[in-house]
Amino acid sequence: MSKHIKIKDIRNALVELIDGGKWLERDTTMRILEALGDLPTIDIVHCKDCKWLLAEEGGCERIGMVLFAEEIENHFCGYGERKDNE
């Protein structure tokens, strides 16, 4: 399960709050939803999808780190770059 907050989940929660009349005025909610749509996002590249992964060696060419098999699936870092063929 992802530990990152997804903007669409925030939007859905706000819509539920306003539609249920539990929290915000509709105009306020619409302004918040519009602002959320303009937020920048980041593209996280996991090791398994990174061009720096040395799959046979089980390590990262960019930072010179050895990775365990379970780390390759879920790990990411600030240097990740998506493979060209994806």
Biopython code that builds the backbone (N, CA, C, O; Angstrom):
import numpy as np
from Bio.PDB.StructureBuilder import StructureBuilder

atoms = [
    (1, "MET", "N", (0.836, -1.184, 0.000)),
    (1, "MET", "CA", (0.000, 0.000, 0.000)),
    (1, "MET", "C", (0.879, 1.244, 0.000)),
    (1, "MET", "O", (1.871, 1.313, 0.724)),
    (2, "SER", "N", (0.516, 2.200, -0.797)),
    (2, "SER", "CA", (1.268, 3.432, -0.898)),
    (2, "SER", "C", (1.124, 4.263, 0.374)),
    (2, "SER", "O", (0.045, 4.333, 0.963)),
    (3, "LYS", "N", (2.220, 4.888, 0.790)),
    (3, "LYS", "CA", (2.184, 5.750, 1.967)),
    (3, "LYS", "C", (2.047, 7.213, 1.561)),
    (3, "LYS", "O", (2.075, 8.103, 2.411)),
    (4, "HIS", "N", (1.900, 7.458, 0.268)),
    (4, "HIS", "CA", (1.795, 8.818, -0.233)),
    (4, "HIS", "C", (0.339, 9.231, -0.326)),
    (4, "HIS", "O", (-0.528, 8.427, -0.670)),
    (5, "ILE", "N", (0.083, 10.478, -0.020)),
    (5, "ILE", "CA", (-1.275, 11.011, -0.127)),
    (5, "ILE", "C", (-1.527, 11.359, -1.587)),
    (5, "ILE", "O", (-0.736, 12.066, -2.210)),
    (6, "LYS", "N", (-2.604, 10.873, -2.112)),
    (6, "LYS", "CA", (-2.955, 11.148, -3.497)),
    (6, "LYS", "C", (-3.952, 12.300, -3.532)),
    (6, "LYS", "O", (-4.900, 12.342, -2.748)),
    (7, "ILE", "N", (-3.725, 13.223, -4.444)),
    (7, "ILE", "CA", (-4.600, 14.382, -4.562)),
    (7, "ILE", "C", (-6.032, 13.945, -4.828)),
    (7, "ILE", "O", (-6.969, 14.542, -4.297)),
    (8, "LYS", "N", (-6.217, 12.905, -5.649)),
    (8, "LYS", "CA", (-7.589, 12.469, -5.940)),
    (8, "LYS", "C", (-8.284, 11.976, -4.675)),
    (8, "LYS", "O", (-9.499, 12.125, -4.548)),
    (9, "ASP", "N", (-7.531, 11.385, -3.727)),
    (9, "ASP", "CA", (-8.138, 10.954, -2.471)),
    (9, "ASP", "C", (-8.571, 12.146, -1.622)),
    (9, "ASP", "O", (-9.611, 12.100, -0.964)),
    (10, "ILE", "N", (-7.773, 13.209, -1.637)),
    (10, "ILE", "CA", (-8.134, 14.429, -0.910)),
    (10, "ILE", "C", (-9.390, 15.039, -1.534)),
    (10, "ILE", "O", (-10.316, 15.449, -0.833)),
    (11, "ARG", "N", (-9.399, 15.088, -2.857)),
    (11, "ARG", "CA", (-10.561, 15.640, -3.557)),
    (11, "ARG", "C", (-11.823, 14.856, -3.211)),
    (11, "ARG", "O", (-12.866, 15.439, -2.912)),
    (12, "ASN", "N", (-11.716, 13.526, -3.256)),
    (12, "ASN", "CA", (-12.877, 12.678, -2.954)),
    (12, "ASN", "C", (-13.370, 12.899, -1.526)),
    (12, "ASN", "O", (-14.576, 12.938, -1.283)),
    (13, "ALA", "N", (-12.446, 13.042, -0.586)),
    (13, "ALA", "CA", (-12.822, 13.265, 0.810)),
    (13, "ALA", "C", (-13.550, 14.602, 0.961)),
    (13, "ALA", "O", (-14.537, 14.697, 1.691)),
    (14, "LEU", "N", (-13.060, 15.633, 0.271)),
    (14, "LEU", "CA", (-13.713, 16.940, 0.339)),
    (14, "LEU", "C", (-15.102, 16.905, -0.274)),
    (14, "LEU", "O", (-16.039, 17.500, 0.258)),
    (15, "VAL", "N", (-15.234, 16.206, -1.395)),
    (15, "VAL", "CA", (-16.546, 16.089, -2.036)),
    (15, "VAL", "C", (-17.520, 15.381, -1.101)),
    (15, "VAL", "O", (-18.677, 15.786, -0.989)),
    (16, "GLU", "N", (-17.062, 14.332, -0.434)),
    (16, "GLU", "CA", (-17.928, 13.623, 0.512)),
    (16, "GLU", "C", (-18.362, 14.540, 1.651)),
    (16, "GLU", "O", (-19.517, 14.506, 2.076)),
    (17, "LEU", "N", (-17.438, 15.354, 2.140)),
    (17, "LEU", "CA", (-17.771, 16.267, 3.234)),
    (17, "LEU", "C", (-18.831, 17.279, 2.820)),
    (17, "LEU", "O", (-19.771, 17.547, 3.569)),
    (18, "ILE", "N", (-18.674, 17.837, 1.627)),
    (18, "ILE", "CA", (-19.641, 18.857, 1.215)),
    (18, "ILE", "C", (-20.971, 18.236, 0.832)),
    (18, "ILE", "O", (-22.025, 18.780, 1.162)),
    (19, "ASP", "N", (-20.938, 17.108, 0.141)),
    (19, "ASP", "CA", (-22.188, 16.474, -0.273)),
    (19, "ASP", "C", (-22.990, 15.985, 0.925)),
    (19, "ASP", "O", (-24.219, 15.936, 0.880)),
    (20, "GLY", "N", (-22.302, 15.630, 1.977)),
    (20, "GLY", "CA", (-22.988, 15.192, 3.183)),
    (20, "GLY", "C", (-23.376, 16.355, 4.082)),
    (20, "GLY", "O", (-24.001, 16.155, 5.123)),
    (21, "GLY", "N", (-23.010, 17.573, 3.684)),
    (21, "GLY", "CA", (-23.336, 18.758, 4.467)),
    (21, "GLY", "C", (-22.645, 18.776, 5.824)),
    (21, "GLY", "O", (-23.145, 19.380, 6.773)),
    (22, "LYS", "N", (-21.512, 18.122, 5.913)),
    (22, "LYS", "CA", (-20.855, 17.972, 7.206)),
    (22, "LYS", "C", (-19.864, 19.075, 7.544)),
    (22, "LYS", "O", (-19.538, 19.279, 8.714)),
    (23, "TRP", "N", (-19.377, 19.795, 6.521)),
    (23, "TRP", "CA", (-18.262, 20.649, 6.878)),
    (23, "TRP", "C", (-18.249, 21.982, 6.165)),
    (23, "TRP", "O", (-18.520, 23.005, 6.794)),
    (24, "LEU", "N", (-17.949, 22.015, 4.896)),
    (24, "LEU", "CA", (-17.691, 23.270, 4.192)),
    (24, "LEU", "C", (-18.846, 23.690, 3.294)),
    (24, "LEU", "O", (-19.639, 22.869, 2.834)),
    (25, "GLU", "N", (-18.913, 24.985, 3.062)),
    (25, "GLU", "CA", (-19.854, 25.511, 2.067)),
    (25, "GLU", "C", (-19.389, 25.033, 0.684)),
    (25, "GLU", "O", (-18.196, 24.833, 0.454)),
    (26, "ARG", "N", (-20.331, 24.857, -0.213)),
    (26, "ARG", "CA", (-20.003, 24.338, -1.546)),
    (26, "ARG", "C", (-19.002, 25.245, -2.283)),
    (26, "ARG", "O", (-18.076, 24.725, -2.907)),
    (27, "ASP", "N", (-19.151, 26.564, -2.235)),
    (27, "ASP", "CA", (-18.224, 27.464, -2.926)),
    (27, "ASP", "C", (-16.807, 27.323, -2.395)),
    (27, "ASP", "O", (-15.845, 27.335, -3.164)),
    (28, "THR", "N", (-16.680, 27.188, -1.087)),
    (28, "THR", "CA", (-15.360, 27.015, -0.478)),
    (28, "THR", "C", (-14.728, 25.718, -0.958)),
    (28, "THR", "O", (-13.549, 25.689, -1.312)),
    (29, "THR", "N", (-15.507, 24.655, -0.970)),
    (29, "THR", "CA", (-15.001, 23.356, -1.409)),
    (29, "THR", "C", (-14.546, 23.420, -2.865)),
    (29, "THR", "O", (-13.499, 22.872, -3.210)),
    (30, "MET", "N", (-15.315, 24.076, -3.714)),
    (30, "MET", "CA", (-14.952, 24.167, -5.126)),
    (30, "MET", "C", (-13.639, 24.931, -5.311)),
    (30, "MET", "O", (-12.825, 24.568, -6.161)),
    (31, "ARG", "N", (-13.432, 25.978, -4.527)),
    (31, "ARG", "CA", (-12.167, 26.728, -4.613)),
    (31, "ARG", "C", (-10.997, 25.852, -4.173)),
    (31, "ARG", "O", (-9.928, 25.894, -4.783)),
    (32, "ILE", "N", (-11.193, 25.059, -3.122)),
    (32, "ILE", "CA", (-10.140, 24.153, -2.659)),
    (32, "ILE", "C", (-9.843, 23.102, -3.724)),
    (32, "ILE", "O", (-8.678, 22.815, -4.001)),
    (33, "LEU", "N", (-10.875, 22.531, -4.316)),
    (33, "LEU", "CA", (-10.681, 21.516, -5.349)),
    (33, "LEU", "C", (-9.934, 22.081, -6.555)),
    (33, "LEU", "O", (-9.081, 21.402, -7.127)),
    (34, "GLU", "N", (-10.240, 23.299, -6.938)),
    (34, "GLU", "CA", (-9.529, 23.932, -8.047)),
    (34, "GLU", "C", (-8.062, 24.134, -7.705)),
    (34, "GLU", "O", (-7.189, 23.904, -8.542)),
    (35, "ALA", "N", (-7.784, 24.563, -6.478)),
    (35, "ALA", "CA", (-6.404, 24.761, -6.048)),
    (35, "ALA", "C", (-5.638, 23.441, -6.019)),
    (35, "ALA", "O", (-4.467, 23.397, -6.396)),
    (36, "LEU", "N", (-6.285, 22.377, -5.580)),
    (36, "LEU", "CA", (-5.632, 21.067, -5.544)),
    (36, "LEU", "C", (-5.246, 20.602, -6.939)),
    (36, "LEU", "O", (-4.216, 19.956, -7.126)),
    (37, "GLY", "N", (-6.071, 20.931, -7.905)),
    (37, "GLY", "CA", (-5.782, 20.533, -9.278)),
    (37, "GLY", "C", (-4.541, 21.197, -9.836)),
    (37, "GLY", "O", (-3.948, 20.694, -10.790)),
    (38, "ASP", "N", (-4.135, 22.320, -9.260)),
    (38, "ASP", "CA", (-2.971, 23.054, -9.737)),
    (38, "ASP", "C", (-1.683, 22.675, -9.015)),
    (38, "ASP", "O", (-0.613, 23.173, -9.363)),
    (39, "LEU", "N", (-1.771, 21.804, -8.022)),
    (39, "LEU", "CA", (-0.576, 21.429, -7.271)),
    (39, "LEU", "C", (0.379, 20.606, -8.128)),
    (39, "LEU", "O", (-0.057, 19.760, -8.909)),
    (40, "PRO", "N", (1.671, 20.850, -7.986)),
    (40, "PRO", "CA", (2.639, 20.027, -8.723)),
    (40, "PRO", "C", (2.713, 18.634, -8.100)),
    (40, "PRO", "O", (2.445, 18.463, -6.910)),
    (41, "THR", "N", (3.068, 17.672, -8.889)),
    (41, "THR", "CA", (3.231, 16.312, -8.391)),
    (41, "THR", "C", (4.651, 15.853, -8.680)),
    (41, "THR", "O", (5.355, 16.459, -9.488)),
    (42, "ILE", "N", (5.060, 14.806, -8.031)),
    (42, "ILE", "CA", (6.384, 14.241, -8.281)),
    (42, "ILE", "C", (6.212, 12.850, -8.863)),
    (42, "ILE", "O", (5.240, 12.154, -8.569)),
    (43, "ASP", "N", (7.153, 12.459, -9.680)),
    (43, "ASP", "CA", (7.147, 11.141, -10.268)),
    (43, "ASP", "C", (8.175, 10.299, -9.520)),
    (43, "ASP", "O", (9.380, 10.471, -9.708)),
    (44, "ILE", "N", (7.706, 9.406, -8.688)),
    (44, "ILE", "CA", (8.614, 8.534, -7.947)),
    (44, "ILE", "C", (8.969, 7.346, -8.824)),
    (44, "ILE", "O", (8.091, 6.658, -9.345)),
    (45, "VAL", "N", (10.258, 7.114, -8.981)),
    (45, "VAL", "CA", (10.721, 5.981, -9.768)),
    (45, "VAL", "C", (11.301, 4.951, -8.801)),
    (45, "VAL", "O", (12.325, 5.187, -8.159)),
    (46, "HIS", "N", (10.628, 3.806, -8.710)),
    (46, "HIS", "CA", (11.136, 2.732, -7.861)),
    (46, "HIS", "C", (12.333, 2.074, -8.536)),
    (46, "HIS", "O", (12.465, 2.119, -9.759)),
    (47, "CYS", "N", (13.200, 1.464, -7.741)),
    (47, "CYS", "CA", (14.413, 0.840, -8.269)),
    (47, "CYS", "C", (14.111, -0.119, -9.418)),
    (47, "CYS", "O", (14.845, -0.157, -10.405)),
    (48, "LYS", "N", (13.040, -0.886, -9.295)),
    (48, "LYS", "CA", (12.707, -1.873, -10.330)),
    (48, "LYS", "C", (12.453, -1.225, -11.687)),
    (48, "LYS", "O", (12.576, -1.895, -12.713)),
    (49, "ASP", "N", (12.102, 0.061, -11.720)),
    (49, "ASP", "CA", (11.810, 0.775, -12.962)),
    (49, "ASP", "C", (12.907, 1.767, -13.345)),
    (49, "ASP", "O", (12.755, 2.522, -14.306)),
    (50, "CYS", "N", (14.004, 1.768, -12.600)),
    (50, "CYS", "CA", (15.048, 2.781, -12.766)),
    (50, "CYS", "C", (16.132, 2.330, -13.740)),
    (50, "CYS", "O", (16.503, 1.158, -13.787)),
    (51, "LYS", "N", (16.627, 3.291, -14.515)),
    (51, "LYS", "CA", (17.673, 2.980, -15.483)),
    (51, "LYS", "C", (19.011, 2.669, -14.803)),
    (51, "LYS", "O", (19.890, 2.076, -15.428)),
    (52, "TRP", "N", (19.176, 3.051, -13.560)),
    (52, "TRP", "CA", (20.432, 2.822, -12.844)),
    (52, "TRP", "C", (20.508, 1.448, -12.182)),
    (52, "TRP", "O", (21.560, 1.078, -11.660)),
    (53, "LEU", "N", (19.430, 0.695, -12.194)),
    (53, "LEU", "CA", (19.426, -0.620, -11.558)),
    (53, "LEU", "C", (20.299, -1.598, -12.335)),
    (53, "LEU", "O", (20.152, -1.751, -13.547)),
    (54, "LEU", "N", (21.195, -2.248, -11.631)),
    (54, "LEU", "CA", (21.986, -3.337, -12.196)),
    (54, "LEU", "C", (21.314, -4.621, -11.729)),
    (54, "LEU", "O", (21.655, -5.166, -10.679)),
    (55, "ALA", "N", (20.366, -5.095, -12.512)),
    (55, "ALA", "CA", (19.496, -6.197, -12.096)),
    (55, "ALA", "C", (20.279, -7.457, -11.740)),
    (55, "ALA", "O", (19.994, -8.085, -10.720)),
    (56, "GLU", "N", (21.250, -7.835, -12.552)),
    (56, "GLU", "CA", (21.992, -9.073, -12.296)),
    (56, "GLU", "C", (22.855, -8.965, -11.040)),
    (56, "GLU", "O", (23.017, -9.938, -10.303)),
    (57, "GLU", "N", (23.403, -7.785, -10.804)),
    (57, "GLU", "CA", (24.244, -7.576, -9.636)),
    (57, "GLU", "C", (23.425, -7.238, -8.392)),
    (57, "GLU", "O", (23.914, -7.365, -7.269)),
    (58, "GLY", "N", (22.192, -6.814, -8.591)),
    (58, "GLY", "CA", (21.331, -6.450, -7.472)),
    (58, "GLY", "C", (21.756, -5.161, -6.796)),
    (58, "GLY", "O", (21.718, -5.046, -5.571)),
    (59, "GLY", "N", (22.158, -4.199, -7.599)),
    (59, "GLY", "CA", (22.611, -2.947, -7.019)),
    (59, "GLY", "C", (22.266, -1.749, -7.879)),
    (59, "GLY", "O", (21.664, -1.868, -8.946)),
    (60, "CYS", "N", (22.662, -0.601, -7.382)),
    (60, "CYS", "CA", (22.399, 0.665, -8.058)),
    (60, "CYS", "C", (23.710, 1.233, -8.585)),
    (60, "CYS", "O", (24.640, 1.486, -7.819)),
    (61, "GLU", "N", (23.778, 1.429, -9.887)),
    (61, "GLU", "CA", (24.970, 1.968, -10.527)),
    (61, "GLU", "C", (25.194, 3.433, -10.143)),
    (61, "GLU", "O", (26.337, 3.881, -10.056)),
    (62, "ARG", "N", (24.122, 4.172, -9.915)),
    (62, "ARG", "CA", (24.205, 5.613, -9.633)),
    (62, "ARG", "C", (24.817, 5.909, -8.275)),
    (62, "ARG", "O", (25.686, 6.773, -8.156)),
    (63, "ILE", "N", (24.366, 5.195, -7.248)),
    (63, "ILE", "CA", (24.860, 5.492, -5.900)),
    (63, "ILE", "C", (25.748, 4.389, -5.328)),
    (63, "ILE", "O", (26.238, 4.498, -4.204)),
    (64, "GLY", "N", (25.953, 3.325, -6.108)),
    (64, "GLY", "CA", (26.846, 2.254, -5.671)),
    (64, "GLY", "C", (26.345, 1.499, -4.461)),
    (64, "GLY", "O", (27.124, 1.143, -3.577)),
    (65, "MET", "N", (25.063, 1.257, -4.417)),
    (65, "MET", "CA", (24.458, 0.590, -3.268)),
    (65, "MET", "C", (23.950, -0.784, -3.676)),
    (65, "MET", "O", (23.357, -0.943, -4.743)),
    (66, "VAL", "N", (24.186, -1.784, -2.819)),
    (66, "VAL", "CA", (23.651, -3.118, -3.049)),
    (66, "VAL", "C", (22.250, -3.169, -2.454)),
    (66, "VAL", "O", (22.013, -2.667, -1.356)),
    (67, "LEU", "N", (21.321, -3.783, -3.190)),
    (67, "LEU", "CA", (19.933, -3.854, -2.764)),
    (67, "LEU", "C", (19.498, -5.305, -2.609)),
    (67, "LEU", "O", (19.891, -6.165, -3.397)),
    (68, "PHE", "N", (18.695, -5.570, -1.600)),
    (68, "PHE", "CA", (18.082, -6.879, -1.447)),
    (68, "PHE", "C", (16.903, -6.957, -2.404)),
    (68, "PHE", "O", (16.366, -5.930, -2.820)),
    (69, "ALA", "N", (16.501, -8.170, -2.750)),
    (69, "ALA", "CA", (15.418, -8.362, -3.726)),
    (69, "ALA", "C", (14.154, -7.604, -3.339)),
    (69, "ALA", "O", (13.523, -6.986, -4.197)),
    (70, "GLU", "N", (13.770, -7.639, -2.060)),
    (70, "GLU", "CA", (12.552, -6.941, -1.642)),
    (70, "GLU", "C", (12.707, -5.419, -1.718)),
    (70, "GLU", "O", (11.712, -4.706, -1.852)),
    (71, "GLU", "N", (13.921, -4.925, -1.634)),
    (71, "GLU", "CA", (14.150, -3.483, -1.751)),
    (71, "GLU", "C", (13.992, -3.012, -3.195)),
    (71, "GLU", "O", (13.501, -1.911, -3.442)),
    (72, "ILE", "N", (14.404, -3.834, -4.132)),
    (72, "ILE", "CA", (14.327, -3.455, -5.544)),
    (72, "ILE", "C", (12.882, -3.172, -5.929)),
    (72, "ILE", "O", (12.619, -2.269, -6.723)),
    (73, "GLU", "N", (11.959, -3.921, -5.386)),
    (73, "GLU", "CA", (10.545, -3.772, -5.720)),
    (73, "GLU", "C", (9.969, -2.457, -5.179)),
    (73, "GLU", "O", (9.179, -1.809, -5.865)),
    (74, "ASN", "N", (10.346, -2.058, -3.972)),
    (74, "ASN", "CA", (9.690, -0.931, -3.299)),
    (74, "ASN", "C", (10.568, 0.287, -3.024)),
    (74, "ASN", "O", (10.049, 1.363, -2.726)),
    (75, "HIS", "N", (11.861, 0.138, -3.116)),
    (75, "HIS", "CA", (12.775, 1.224, -2.755)),
    (75, "HIS", "C", (12.801, 2.296, -3.843)),
    (75, "HIS", "O", (12.562, 2.005, -5.015)),
    (76, "PHE", "N", (13.090, 3.519, -3.455)),
    (76, "PHE", "CA", (13.307, 4.615, -4.396)),
    (76, "PHE", "C", (14.223, 5.621, -3.742)),
    (76, "PHE", "O", (14.388, 5.613, -2.523)),
    (77, "CYS", "N", (14.823, 6.492, -4.543)),
    (77, "CYS", "CA", (15.691, 7.535, -4.006)),
    (77, "CYS", "C", (15.545, 8.784, -4.862)),
    (77, "CYS", "O", (14.785, 8.791, -5.830)),
    (78, "GLY", "N", (16.251, 9.811, -4.518)),
    (78, "GLY", "CA", (16.165, 11.073, -5.243)),
    (78, "GLY", "C", (16.862, 11.064, -6.591)),
    (78, "GLY", "O", (16.722, 12.011, -7.365)),
    (79, "TYR", "N", (17.618, 9.997, -6.889)),
    (79, "TYR", "CA", (18.353, 9.932, -8.147)),
    (79, "TYR", "C", (17.638, 9.099, -9.206)),
    (79, "TYR", "O", (18.123, 8.993, -10.333)),
    (80, "GLY", "N", (16.505, 8.511, -8.870)),
    (80, "GLY", "CA", (15.815, 7.607, -9.788)),
    (80, "GLY", "C", (15.436, 8.261, -11.105)),
    (80, "GLY", "O", (14.905, 9.370, -11.143)),
    (81, "GLU", "N", (15.723, 7.545, -12.183)),
    (81, "GLU", "CA", (15.343, 7.980, -13.533)),
    (81, "GLU", "C", (14.693, 6.798, -14.226)),
    (81, "GLU", "O", (15.250, 5.700, -14.251)),
    (82, "ARG", "N", (13.522, 7.021, -14.783)),
    (82, "ARG", "CA", (12.782, 5.953, -15.448)),
    (82, "ARG", "C", (13.559, 5.421, -16.650)),
    (82, "ARG", "O", (14.180, 6.182, -17.392)),
    (83, "LYS", "N", (13.512, 4.093, -16.830)),
    (83, "LYS", "CA", (14.145, 3.463, -17.984)),
    (83, "LYS", "C", (13.550, 4.039, -19.251)),
    (83, "LYS", "O", (12.361, 4.354, -19.295)),
    (84, "ASP", "N", (14.370, 4.178, -20.285)),
    (84, "ASP", "CA", (13.914, 4.753, -21.553)),
    (84, "ASP", "C", (12.816, 3.961, -22.218)),
    (84, "ASP", "O", (11.976, 4.537, -22.909)),
    (85, "ASN", "N", (12.799, 2.648, -22.028)),
    (85, "ASN", "CA", (11.821, 1.814, -22.715)),
    (85, "ASN", "C", (10.468, 1.787, -22.029)),
    (85, "ASN", "O", (9.627, 0.963, -22.389)),
    (86, "GLU", "N", (10.219, 2.659, -21.048)),
    (86, "GLU", "CA", (8.925, 2.675, -20.352)),
    (86, "GLU", "C", (8.241, 3.999, -20.509)),
    (86, "GLU", "O", (7.142, 4.191, -19.988)),
]
sb = StructureBuilder()
sb.init_structure("model")
sb.init_model(0)
sb.init_chain("A")
sb.init_seg("    ")
for serial, (resi, resn, name, xyz) in enumerate(atoms, 1):
    if name == "N":
        sb.init_residue(resn, " ", resi, " ")
    sb.init_atom(name, np.array(xyz, "f"), 0.0, 1.0, " ", f" {name:<3s}", serial, name[0])
structure = sb.get_structure()
